[in-house]
Amino acid sequence: MEIGKESIEEVDTATEAESARKVEAALFIAGRFLSVQELVALTDVNPIILKKILRDLTDKYKESGIEVLNKNNLWKMDVAPEYSGIVNRLATGSSEFTKAEQETLAILAYKQPIKQSVIIKIRGNKAYDHIKKFVEMGLINKKRIGHTSELTLADSFYEYFSVGEDSESNELISHNLEGEQKEADEHSKTEEK
């Protein structure tokens, strides 16, 4: 089977489009200036193609609420200056979970499966409300065992926080939540004294 010129061009176009999406995603999530070397390492895109993609993305976002900035060959995606007031209002608003709820969820994710009574001992009575909210949101499973309940993460937890259920993701969750766990443990010890 002979590959025609049109087929090669289609493959090249598809590859370039995929590379552009990778670069765009990296810039979007980074929240800081990235060097060309960092972008190459993150996206595995050829540096020559990367520079073209960066120019194209700069043009693509010229007439939008987002802009691609280039400062001393460092690249960043940011909100256009005329819309920064909106973003600042959102950024200073309340998050989806209170700090206390985040700490409760962190302990649960780190120690699961865990008895509700243990969470209450660590976090206090306010954790009942946190657990109720997490169950209603479908983030955790609650199974009655004797006088208490066993709490585990639901499949939707992994989807909600965009992490997989594999051991690598669980390791990442555990690593990221260790600080919250240690803080909660210290808080618990302080309350016991």
N, C-alpha and C positions, 0 to 999 in steps of 0.2 A: 504494500500500500504506500502510495506516494503522498507525502504531505505537501499541500499546495501553499502558495504564498499567502493566500487569504487565511488559511488555518493558522499559520505562524503569527500573522498579525492579530488574529482573534486571541490567541494564547498570550501574546505580549500585552494586549490591551487589558485582558482579564488580570494578568499578573500585576500590571501597573495599578489597576484599580484596587486590588487587594492590598498592595503596598501603601497606597494613599490612605486607605481605611486604617491600616495599622498605625501610620504616623499620626493621623488625625486623632485616633483613640489615645495614643501616648501623650500627645500635647494636651488633650482634653482633661485627662486624669492627673497629670503631673502637678499642675498648680504652681509651677515654678519654671524658670528658664532652664532649658536643656541644650547642651552642646550637640553639634552634629555627631560627635563620637558617641554620646549617650543614646541619641536616637538610633544610630546604626546598631548599637549593642542591644537596645530594647526591641527593635523591629526587624533586624536582620535584613534591612534594605540597603542596597548598594549606595554608597555616598553620592555618586553622580546622579542617580535617579532620585535620591532623597532631596537633593538641592532643588531639582525640578518640582518635586511634589510640594516642597515648602513654598516655592514661588506660586504654584497653582492654588494652594490652600490660602495664601495671603490674598490672592485675587478673589477666590471663592467667597471669602468672608468680608470683603470690602464693604458691601452694602447690607450688612446684617448687624445684629446686636453683639456679635462676637468678632474679635479680631485676632489675627496671628501677628505677633510682634517679633521683630528681629533687632536685637541689641548686641552689638559686638560679636556677631555670629552665634549668638545664643537665641533660642526660639521658645516662644511661650504663646499659649492660647489664653485669651483673657476677655473679659466683658468690655465692650466699647465704652469709652469714657462717659458718653452721654447717658449711659444706663447704669453707671456704677452706684447711683443713689438707690435704685431699686434693689440691687444686689446687697448693698450694705444693710438695708432694712430687713431683708430676708436673713442675712447672715447673723444679725444680732438678735433675731427672734428666738423663740423657743424651739428646741429640737424635739424630735418625735418621742423620745423617751427622756424622762428626768434623769439626773445623775444617779439618784437612788434606784430607779428602775434599771438603769444600765448596770449598776453594780450587782443587783439581784440576778439579772440575766447572765452576767459574766460568771458568777459563781455557779449558776445552774449549768451553763455550757461547759465550764471547766470540770465540774465534778460529776456530771451526769453518768449514770442514773443516780439520783439523789432523792432522799426522802424529804417531803415538804417540811416535816418537823425540824430537820437539820437546817434548812434554809431559814425557817422562822427563828431558830436559835441564833443563827449567825446575823440575820438582817433585822430581826424584830418583827412585831405584828404588822407593820406597814407592808411587809412582803406578801401578806395574804392578798392585798389589792393588786400588787405587781403580778403575782401568779395568775390571778383571775384575768387580768388584762392580757397576759401572754397566751393563756388558754383561749380566750375569746378571739384573739388575733390568729390563732392557729399555729403559733410559734413553738409551743410545747405541748407534750402529751401528759395527761394526768391520769394515773391509774390507782384506784383505791387498794391499799394494802393494810389490813388491820385498822388501827386507829389513825393512820396517816395516809398519805398518797405518795406514790413514786413519780418523780418528774423526769422526763427525758425530752430531748429536742425532737420536734416534729420535722418531717421532710420539708415542710414549708419554711422552716428556719433557714435551711441551707439555701433555698431559693431566694428568700427575702434578703439575706445578707450576701448573696451572690458568691457562695462558697460551696464546694462539693462535699460529699459525705466521705470521701476517701481519707486515708490516714494522713496524707500530706496536708489536706485542708484542716483536719481535726488538730494536727500539730500546730498549724498556723493560728487557728482559733485559740488553742491552749496557750500558745506563746503570747498572743496579743492580749489575752485576758488574764495572764498571770499577774500583771501589775494591778489590775482591778481586784483580783482574788487576794493578793497580799494586803492591799489597802483595806479591803473588807475584813480580813482576818485581824489586822491591827485595830480597826475600828471596833470590832467585836470584843477584843481583849480589853480595850479601853473602857467599854461599857460595862464589862464584868467586874472591873475594879471598883 
